[in-house]
């Protein structure tokens, strides 16, 4: 989940229950989404749903440490219990299947599957083996992310992503997982949202491990991308039948005016949010404009690093949530200028589906070797409540319909988008915002762990049933 600290977290959400977009949900007859080979699924992440942080040999992660630190997470919430998925996984997979969802994107908790010496933890490995085998039995395509931010604390104690050695430890982890799980995973993603890991974790301190230095952010990013590049050939060697890729969160930056300074500010916003990650992956180089924005922050790059990072990909995962309107800061950067009178979510994020289409079509023009794309996260938070056994999440229904339409527009413009994953399957631990913000298409009562399918999930299931019935 892309949890951007720059968001206006207390902005009002807009009710859309009277909107004609809210119902029906199904796309128009000419939509690419009716294609049966367009994968439609849901996503989760280990620390956000599993709980059981002290069970069966799991080691502490940086998020255990960070969330237990007073003042770091809203209301002092932690992922200690979360959705108790570690114990309820069978029912959760049955629920996923009952909705007709065709794909499930999950992540593996690195601290659950290896000890501090790098030896396998069999109980942790067995958990994921059982889960993946159940997905196979249900005919659900599995997308497995190796790193969704829960770095083992013992590696952070040795410098975390500021330490180049962590990239090699990640390759060891990828080696173990791809040997143990070969044949059960349809697609591997090395990292989830390295922008968040690097910038929110090491640049502004909003996420674990809570460091704040631009130079730390660029060095952490380099080691994250190096870890990715080292892992790709390992995954290819151990599990050749699966797809291999990475997941990036992307942001649309728009200028507050037509002035050259504001246009430049919007460009720099997208450089630091998008090109910082995609240029190394797809061009083998960092964008020079990044160091205009953050002068003197160039990372230490060794010979061969950029070739390693630019290993060919089978797919690129894209996570998209909102746009940021910016103006020049009067120096060499940008400042946020939140627009008034726009629809926002519970996170304060602007609802802007056109941004997804514009970014996808822009990437096709910018990167000649752009791999096939999966939208690996898209969704919104709303203050959902169960009333008479139902959750009517009208704003989410409208949000999803419009963003799926934007994906269709990108496909019709020639972008190879092959699937879409709802964020998230169920309400969960939303990082620095704890349990207040609800992103799920399934409601979770955290006091009882009861799951209640929301209206949005019912309509997605209805569409999938309609699509399946088409000859």
Beta strands, then each sheet from edge to edge (+ up, - down):
strand 1: 39-43
strand 2: 103-107
strand 3: 141-147
strand 4: 187-192
strand 5: 243-255
strand 6: 315-328
strand 7: 334-336
strand 8: 372-378
strand 9: 417-423
strand 10: 442-445
strand 11: 450-453
sheet 1: 7+ 6- 5- 4- 3- 2- 1- 9- 8-
sheet 2: 10+ 11-
end
